[in-house]
Amino acid sequence: MRARMAYDARMKALSDEKSRIESARQAGKAEGKAETAVKMLEMGIELEMIEKITGMTAEEIRALRPLQ
């Protein structure tokens, strides 16, 4: 019984770690897209083109403008 509880606890810990890593990976991707979009805005590239390249919505891109 103890071995099973230890196994279950270890599996949960591994699952939690995997979730944290995936969340960090997604956050990194989003940050990279935002940085790319800001650079493209600074270069004067049209909003529609930035949407196509980054996969971001127009609203997400517009929200970056004050950060320039």
N, C-alpha and C positions, 0 to 999 in steps of 0.2 A: 504494500500500500504506500509506504514512504517513497519507494523508488518511483512509483507512478506519479506521485505528487511532485517529486523533484523533476521528473521528466516534463510534466505539464508546465511547471514553473519555468523551466529552461526554454521550452518551445514558445511560451508567451513572451519571454524576454527577447528571444530571437525575432519573433514577429514584430514586437514593438520597435526593435532596432531597425529592422527592415523598413518599417513605416517612417521612422525618423529620417533615414537616409533618402528615401524616395521623396519625402517632403522637401528636404534640403535641395535635392536635385531639381525638383520642379521650381523652387524659389530661385535657384541659380539661372535656370532657363528664362524665367520671366524677367529677371534682372538684366540678363544679356539682351533680350529683345527690347527692353525699355532703353537701354544704353544705345542700341543700334538706332532705334526710332528717334531718339534725341539728336544723334549725329546727323541723321537724314533730314530732320527738321531744320537743323542749323545749315545744312547744305541747300535748303530750299526745295527739296524734293516734295512733290505733291502728295497730299494726304492719302489719296487712293493707291498710289504706288507703295507707300509705306505700309498700308494695310495688307496689300498683296505679299510683300516681302516678309513682313514680320508675323503675319497672322493675327495681329492685334486689331481691335475694333477702332473705329474712328474716335469714339468716346475715350478709350484708353489712351490713344495718341494725343488727343486734345488735352487731356489731363496732364500730360508731360510738358506742355508748352511753358507754363510758369516756372518750371525747373531749369529752363535754359539759362 
